[in-house]
Amino acid sequence: MSTAAPALPTSSAAPGRRRRPGRTLRHAGTLAWRAILKIRRDPQQLIDVTLSPILFVTMFVLLFGGAISGGATGGGDRQDYLLFVLPGIMAQAIVLASMGTGVNLATDITRGIFDRFRSLPIARSAPLTGLILGDVVRQLVALAVVILYGVILGFRFQTGVLAVLAGCGLIMLFSFALGWIWAYLGLLVRSPQGVQGTVFLVAFPLTFASNIFVPAGTLPGWLQAWVEVNPVSQLADTARGLMIGGPVAGPLWPTLAWIAGMVLLFGPLAVTKYRLST
């Protein structure tokens, strides 16, 4: 991959190969492994996904939890609030960790790495899919930190192992779908600093204007309308149902619909933008 670049056939020279799913998956896996190797060689990339969840759990459970718990749980205490808020903070941690996809993409573009990928006979979507799959490692670290710190503070799952695994799997699936939005923004903005500012503008309304920290019923009426359709609210409600008990089917279907919509809309948009602009 690092030598004789002019002699390699371009992907546009072999259009039939682009439609082979097995070949596309193999190329995406190779580039995902590249992203994982980058994390192994630069473990500082894990600092934000490690510290941010600890800070949010500490701030909202230990600092604000006693004051919020009355409104959030109908007169409960800090431990009741911990049960309520931790599945939501898992969703929030994954959303924030997934933002690195757009920043890493913009960084690779500024260094010319994606121009090199485009000169190789690989599937068009492989560089983007590989980048998103590689970032799953960072997101798994963030999820593990939230669960471990929550357990230390007294959080206990109230359902079975399969339900908990299903909840974690759904959160990771949501993160994969969200990664296509960040990838599209990374291709649009290109500057790593610009991408970071842009994704924050999108991610903060998704996470803070949601039911992660307080139930939607405690919010002003005009805000409830957004919170109830917010995909992160649907994800948090589904995770709560699967991890501590409660309704699952109601919020699950909207969550799956959001995941499918994000992949089907932003996946082709990102691949098309990558093909036309790099």
URTA-V744951 format. One record per pair of residues at least 4 apart in sequence whose ideal C-beta (glycine too) atoms are under 8 Angstrom apart, sorted by sequence separation. I is the first residue (numbers start at 1). GAP is how many residues later the second one is. D is the distance in whole Angstrom. If there is no record, write none. Layout:
BEGIN
i-><I/I>
gap-><GAP/GAP>
d-><D/D>
END
This chain:
BEGIN
i-><4/9/10/14/16/20/21/22/23/24/25/26/27/28/29/30/31/32/33/34/35/36/37/38/39/46/47/48/49/50/51/52/53/54/55/56/57/58/59/60/61/64/65/68/69/70/72/76/77/78/79/80/81/82/84/85/86/87/88/89/90/91/92/93/94/95/99/100/101/102/103/104/105/106/107/109/112/113/114/115/116/122/125/126/127/128/129/130/131/132/135/136/137/138/139/140/141/142/143/144/145/146/147/148/149/150/151/159/160/161/162/163/164/165/166/167/168/169/170/171/172/173/174/175/176/177/178/179/180/181/182/183/184/185/186/190/191/192/193/194/195/196/197/198/199/200/201/202/203/204/205/206/208/211/214/219/220/221/223/224/225/226/229/230/231/232/233/234/235/236/237/238/239/240/241/247/248/249/251/252/253/254/255/256/257/258/259/260/261/262/263/264/265/266/267/268/269/270/271/272/273/274/9/57/58/59/60/70/76/108/109/117/122/150/151/159/189/190/204/207/208/211/214/219/228/241/11/17/18/39/70/108/189/227/240/241/242/11/38/39/69/73/157/217/241/60/69/73/76/147/216/219/69/72/105/117/118/186/189/237/117/185/237/238/241/66/69/73/216/241/66/69/72/216/65/68/72/114/182/185/237/238/185/209/237/238/66/62/65/211/235/61/65/182/185/209/210/216/234/238/209/233/211/61/65/210/212/234/235/61/181/209/212/234/210/211/105/108/210/231/235/61/206/212/231/234/60/61/143/206/207/211/229/105/206/210/211/104/231/143/57/60/143/101/101/104/57/140/56/139/101/100/53/56/136/139/56/98/97/100/136/53/136/52/97/98/97/133/49/52/97/132/135/52/94/97/96/49/132/49/94/131/132/48/93/94/93/49/132/48/93/128/131/90/93/45/128/90/89/90/174/86/86/89/174/86/171/170/82/170/171/35/86/170/82/167/82/83/167/170/82/79/83/167/166/167/94/98/105/109/90/94/97/101/105/109/164/95/163/164/87/91/94/95/98/102/106/110/163/90/94/98/101/102/105/109/110/174/177/181/100/101/104/105/110/170/177/180/184/91/95/99/102/103/106/159/177/180/183/187/98/102/106/159/174/178/101/106/107/158/159/170/174/177/181/184/188/31/106/157/158/159/173/177/180/184/187/102/157/158/176/180/183/187/106/49/53/57/103/106/180/184/49/52/105/180/187/50/54/62/187/46/49/50/53/57/61/103/45/49/53/57/102/103/102/27/28/31/35/39/46/50/54/27/30/31/34/35/38/49/53/57/102/103/28/32/33/99/102/28/31/32/35/36/39/24/27/31/32/35/39/23/30/31/34/35/99/24/28/29/32/33/36/99/24/28/32/35/20/27/31/17/29/32/99/18/24/28/17/18/11/14/96/10/13/95/10/11/10/11/5/8/10/11/95/96/8/9/11/95/8/11/5/1/5/92/91/1/92/91/88/88/89/88/88/85/85/95/92/72/91/72/125/128/71/72/128/71/91/68/91/68/72/125/128/71/124/127/88/91/87/90/124/88/124/87/88/60/87/87/84/87/87/84/114/118/83/115/114/109>
gap-><4/4/4/4/4/4/4/4/4/4/4/4/4/4/4/4/4/4/4/4/4/4/4/4/4/4/4/4/4/4/4/4/4/4/4/4/4/4/4/4/4/4/4/4/4/4/4/4/4/4/4/4/4/4/4/4/4/4/4/4/4/4/4/4/4/4/4/4/4/4/4/4/4/4/4/4/4/4/4/4/4/4/4/4/4/4/4/4/4/4/4/4/4/4/4/4/4/4/4/4/4/4/4/4/4/4/4/4/4/4/4/4/4/4/4/4/4/4/4/4/4/4/4/4/4/4/4/4/4/4/4/4/4/4/4/4/4/4/4/4/4/4/4/4/4/4/4/4/4/4/4/4/4/4/4/4/4/4/4/4/4/4/4/4/4/4/4/4/4/4/4/4/4/4/4/4/4/4/4/4/4/4/4/4/4/4/4/4/4/4/4/4/4/4/4/4/4/4/4/4/4/4/5/5/5/5/5/5/5/5/5/5/5/5/5/5/5/5/5/5/5/5/5/5/5/5/6/6/6/6/6/6/6/6/6/6/6/7/7/7/7/7/7/7/7/8/8/8/8/8/8/8/9/9/9/9/9/9/9/9/10/10/10/10/10/11/11/11/11/11/12/12/12/12/13/13/13/13/13/13/13/13/14/14/14/14/15/16/16/16/16/17/17/17/17/17/17/17/17/17/18/18/19/20/20/20/20/20/20/21/21/21/21/21/22/22/23/23/23/23/23/24/24/24/24/24/25/25/25/25/25/25/25/26/26/26/26/27/27/28/29/29/29/30/31/31/32/32/33/33/34/35/36/36/36/36/37/37/38/38/39/40/40/41/41/41/42/43/44/44/44/44/44/45/45/45/46/47/47/48/48/48/48/49/49/49/50/51/51/52/52/52/52/53/53/55/55/56/57/57/57/60/61/61/61/64/64/65/68/68/68/69/69/69/71/71/72/72/72/72/73/75/75/75/76/76/77/77/77/77/78/78/78/78/78/78/78/79/79/79/80/80/80/80/80/80/80/80/80/81/81/81/81/81/81/81/81/81/81/81/82/82/82/82/82/82/82/82/82/83/83/83/83/83/83/83/83/83/83/83/84/84/84/84/84/84/85/85/85/85/85/85/85/85/85/85/85/86/86/86/86/86/86/86/86/86/86/87/87/87/87/87/87/87/88/89/89/89/89/89/89/89/90/90/90/90/90/91/91/91/91/92/92/92/92/92/92/92/93/93/93/93/93/93/94/95/95/95/95/95/95/95/95/96/96/96/96/96/96/96/96/96/96/96/97/97/97/97/97/98/98/98/98/98/98/99/99/99/99/99/99/100/100/100/100/100/100/101/101/101/101/101/101/101/102/102/102/102/103/103/103/104/104/104/104/105/105/105/106/106/107/107/107/108/108/108/109/109/110/110/111/111/111/111/111/111/112/112/112/112/113/113/114/115/115/115/116/119/120/121/122/123/123/124/125/127/128/137/140/141/141/142/142/142/143/143/143/144/144/145/145/146/146/146/146/147/147/147/148/148/149/149/150/151/151/152/152/153/153/155/156/156/157/160/160/160/161/163/164/169>
d-><7/5/8/8/8/6/6/6/6/6/6/7/7/6/6/7/7/7/6/7/7/6/6/6/7/5/6/6/7/7/6/6/6/6/6/6/5/5/5/5/4/5/6/5/5/8/7/3/7/6/7/7/6/6/8/6/7/7/6/6/7/6/6/6/6/8/7/6/6/6/6/6/6/6/7/7/6/7/6/7/7/5/5/6/6/6/6/6/7/8/6/6/7/7/6/6/6/7/6/6/6/6/6/7/7/8/6/4/7/6/6/6/7/6/6/7/6/6/6/7/7/7/6/6/8/8/7/6/6/6/6/7/6/6/7/7/7/6/7/6/6/7/7/7/6/6/8/7/6/5/5/7/8/6/5/4/7/7/6/6/7/6/8/7/6/6/6/6/6/6/7/6/6/6/7/7/5/7/6/6/6/6/6/6/6/6/7/6/6/6/5/7/6/6/6/6/6/6/6/6/6/6/6/8/7/7/6/6/6/4/5/7/7/4/7/6/4/7/8/6/8/5/7/5/7/4/7/6/7/5/7/5/5/5/6/5/6/7/7/7/5/4/5/7/4/7/6/6/8/8/5/6/6/6/8/8/8/5/5/8/4/6/7/6/7/7/6/6/4/8/5/4/6/6/4/6/7/6/8/5/8/4/6/7/4/5/8/8/5/6/8/7/7/6/8/6/6/7/5/5/6/8/8/7/8/5/7/5/5/5/7/7/8/4/5/5/8/8/4/7/8/6/6/5/7/7/6/8/6/7/6/6/8/6/5/6/7/6/4/7/7/7/7/6/6/7/6/7/6/7/5/6/7/7/7/5/7/7/8/6/7/4/7/7/5/6/5/8/7/6/8/6/6/8/5/4/8/8/4/4/6/8/7/8/4/6/6/8/6/8/7/8/7/6/5/7/5/5/6/7/8/7/8/8/5/4/7/7/7/6/6/7/5/7/6/7/6/7/5/7/5/6/7/4/5/5/5/5/8/7/8/7/7/5/6/7/7/8/5/6/7/6/7/7/5/3/5/7/7/6/4/5/4/6/4/6/7/7/7/6/8/6/8/7/7/8/4/6/5/7/6/6/5/7/7/6/8/6/7/6/6/4/5/6/8/6/7/6/5/7/7/7/6/4/5/5/7/8/4/5/4/6/6/5/4/4/4/8/7/5/8/5/5/6/8/5/6/7/5/4/8/6/7/7/8/6/6/6/6/8/8/6/5/7/5/5/6/5/7/4/4/6/5/5/8/4/7/6/6/8/6/5/6/5/8/6/7/6/8/7/7/7/8/8/7/8/8/7/5/5/8/4/7/5/6/4/4/3/8/2/7/6/7/7/7/6/4/6/4/7/4/7/5/7/6/5/4/8/8/7/7/7/8/8/6/6/8/6/7/6/7/6/6/8/7/6/6/7/8/6/7/6/7/6/6/7/6/5/7/6/6/6/6/8/8/5/8/7/5/7/7/7/7/3/7/7/6/6/7/8/6/5/8/6/6/6/6/8/5/7/5/6/7/5/6/5/6/7/4/6/6/6/7/7/6/4/7/6/5/8/7/5/7/8/7/5/5/6/5/7>
END
